[in-house]
Amino acid sequence: MIIKKGNKKLADGKYLGKFSLGLIFKRKLKHEAYILEALRESVWSSTLHTFFVFQNLDIIWLNKDYKIVDMIKSAPRFHPALIPKEKSKYVIEASKGFIKKHRLKNGQKLKIS
């Protein structure tokens, strides 16, 4: 899947689906970004943990309209709960520095196709 901001391509992301372990136990990232989908738009269904995630990641939460509702730069490894500030439907787990590199800000709209 391609992640865009406006017409600018940010990354070729891999869609991991609704039931996924995400990057747990992955020693090396094969893609710059991974997309997870929550069962429904809420704070709790898009909460993550980083147990057994061996690299620092940038985490981006999107609502059902693909608007950025929260972000964490360089999320800590082995953290029990990373909770978005607002309801979200999609989570992008990206390589460290992704948010800064693409100058992402809360409220911006992304496209995922």
N, C-alpha and C positions, 0 to 999 in steps of 0.2 A: 504494500500500500504506500502511496505517496502522501507525504505531509507537506502542505503548502501554507504560506502566509501571503494572501493575495494571489498573485500569479507567480510568485517566487517559490521554487521548490526548495524545501528545507532538508528533506531526507527521504530515502527509500526505507520505509518502516516495515516491520514484520507484524502482521496481525496475529495475536496469540489467542483471541477468542474470549468467551465469557467464563469458562472454567479453565484456569491456567495457573501454573506455578510461577509464571513470569520468568524472572532470571535467577530463581533459586537454584543453587548448585552449578551455575554456569561460570566457568573460570574465564572464558573469553567471549567478548561480544562479536557476533558475526555481522550485525547490522548496527547502524548508528542510533536507531530508535525502535522501540517495541510498543505496540498498541494493545491495551487490554480494555475490555468492555464490561461494565458492571451489569448485573441483571436488571437493575432499575436505577434511576437517577436518585441518589441519596448520598448522604455523608458516609454512612456506615458501610454500604456495599462497595464503596470505592476506597476504603481504608486499606493501606498496605502495611506489611512488615518487611524488614530487610534481613531476617534471619537467613544465614547461609547464602547471602548475596555478597560476593567477594570483591566487588568494585563499587566505588562511589558513583552514584547516578544522579542525574537531574530528573526530577519528577514534575510532570505537568498534568494538572487535572482540568478536564473540559466538561462543560455541561452538555445537554442533549443538542444544543445548537452549535457546538464546537467552539464556544467562547471560553477562553482561559479564565478559570475561577480561582486557581491557586497554583503555586509553584514552590519547589524546594530546589535550590542549587546545591549540588554535592550532598545529597541525602546521606546520612550516616549509615554505615553498615551495621548489621545485627541490632537494629532498632525494633522494639516491639510493636509500635503503632505510629504510622504517618497518616494523619487525618486531615483531609482538606477542610478549608474554612467554610466552603459552601457546598451545596449539593453538586455532584458530578456524575457523569455517565461514562466518560472515557478517561483512561489514564495513559500517559505516554511516559515510558521509562526510557530515558535517553542517556547517551554517554556524557560523562562529566564535561561541562563547558558548553553544552548544547544551548542552554538558555542565554548565556552571555554572547555566544557566537552569532545567534540569530536575533539578538536584541528583543527577546520576548517580554511582554508585560501583561499583567492582569487586565482583563477586558478585551484583549485582542482576539480576533476570530481566526481560527485555522481551518483549513480544508483537509479532509482525509478521504482519499479515493483509491 
